[in-house]
Amino acid sequence: MKSKNILLVIILSLTIVSCGEKPGEEQPEPLLSQPELITDGYRFTEGPFWHPDGFLLFSDIPANRVYKWTPGEGSDVFIEPSGNSNGIAADTDGHILLAQHAGTVSRLTGEGELRIIADSYEGKRLNSPNDLTVHSSGSIFFTDPPFGVSEEERELEFSGVYKLTSSGDLQLIYDQFTHPNGITFSPDESRLYINDSRTGDVIFFETDQDGNTGNPATFANIGEMTEKGGADGMKTDSAGNLYTTGPNGILVFNNDGDLIYKTEFEEQITNLAWGGPDGEHLFLTASSNVYRFDVNIPE
């Protein structure tokens, strides 16, 4: 599928709210431009990832595809089938990683094949890997809610958050969320953030230089899941602010957990990613559409 040759600029009933006091000169308040529609016509988009070669990858979960959008060229199928992929990331060697609702986490090899790197925990199939992030040590962290697995197929009684080490050891680090979803590191990797779609809770783990996590701590709550979705994809910016998608748009918190910015949408939004040559754009997946923002704080 090709996107429209002329990029469409639309206004989405966007409301911008400044919340609380500014966190200081070292942590400026974020500001997003009006959203620009860059490609549309999909079934349910997720997992945007900006590739360093200058293009955006994103999943269409029910279509079982990963698409590649290139500025000025539009969109083409990049991976099919994708294992009903959701989150997309890259490992420390630059290989593409997919969190797949089919119950696996896979790596795209140099030959273009998807190689499964995680599909079970203690002999039981994973539920529905949803999102993932990579530590500089090489460890891969991912969430495993039950969104894409039927009750008949489900083998694990909990929804876990896992660490897959560079040696292939799969470790359960958290199992107290019913629907763990977004996951991301702070810029210095001292914190690992995770949210829960059902409750809207956001927690963090203090993380050391080897990717080891301490005890979880409460960070914020963005509200329970609604008909427009719940807490979903997350990213941090260079100032340490945490961006999370939710049922009412994008919410931004400073590193003290104070809400400092919010945008509201009429449609469900799912995930976000930094991109552009200098990390100056924020890309947003929103059900059947993908948008781009200009931002004043780069990645």
JOQUI-V253107 format. One record per residue. N is the residue number from 1. PSI is psi as a letter, one per 30 degrees, with the letter a starting at -180 (* if undefined). Layout:
# JOQUI-V253107
n->{N:N}
psi->{PSI:PSI}
This chain:
# JOQUI-V253107
n->{1:2:3:4:5:6:7:8:9:10:11:12:13:14:15:16:17:18:19:20:21:22:23:24:25:26:27:28:29:30:31:32:33:34:35:36:37:38:39:40:41:42:43:44:45:46:47:48:49:50:51:52:53:54:55:56:57:58:59:60:61:62:63:64:65:66:67:68:69:70:71:72:73:74:75:76:77:78:79:80:81:82:83:84:85:86:87:88:89:90:91:92:93:94:95:96:97:98:99:100:101:102:103:104:105:106:107:108:109:110:111:112:113:114:115:116:117:118:119:120:121:122:123:124:125:126:127:128:129:130:131:132:133:134:135:136:137:138:139:140:141:142:143:144:145:146:147:148:149:150:151:152:153:154:155:156:157:158:159:160:161:162:163:164:165:166:167:168:169:170:171:172:173:174:175:176:177:178:179:180:181:182:183:184:185:186:187:188:189:190:191:192:193:194:195:196:197:198:199:200:201:202:203:204:205:206:207:208:209:210:211:212:213:214:215:216:217:218:219:220:221:222:223:224:225:226:227:228:229:230:231:232:233:234:235:236:237:238:239:240:241:242:243:244:245:246:247:248:249:250:251:252:253:254:255:256:257:258:259:260:261:262:263:264:265:266:267:268:269:270:271:272:273:274:275:276:277:278:279:280:281:282:283:284:285:286:287:288:289:290:291:292:293:294:295:296:297:298:299}
psi->{k:k:l:k:e:k:k:k:k:l:k:h:h:k:k:k:k:k:k:a:l:k:g:l:e:f:i:l:k:l:k:k:l:k:k:k:k:f:k:a:g:l:e:j:l:l:h:k:k:k:k:f:g:h:l:k:k:l:k:j:e:f:f:h:l:k:l:j:k:k:k:f:f:a:k:l:k:e:k:k:l:g:g:h:l:c:k:k:a:k:a:f:g:g:k:k:k:k:k:k:f:f:g:l:k:l:k:j:l:f:g:g:k:k:k:k:f:k:f:l:k:h:g:k:k:l:d:i:k:e:l:l:l:k:l:f:f:f:k:k:k:l:l:i:l:g:e:g:k:l:e:e:f:k:f:k:f:l:j:l:k:l:k:j:l:f:f:g:k:k:k:k:f:k:g:f:k:f:i:k:d:k:k:l:l:l:e:g:g:f:k:j:k:k:l:k:e:e:f:g:k:k:l:l:k:k:k:a:f:g:g:k:k:b:k:l:k:k:e:l:k:g:l:l:k:a:f:g:a:a:k:b:k:l:l:l:a:f:f:g:k:k:k:k:l:a:f:g:b:k:k:k:k:l:g:f:g:k:k:f:k:k:k:k:l:f:l:k:l:e:l:l:k:l:a:l:e:g:g:f:l:j:k:k:k:i:c:f:l:k:l:k:k:k:l:f:j:l:*}
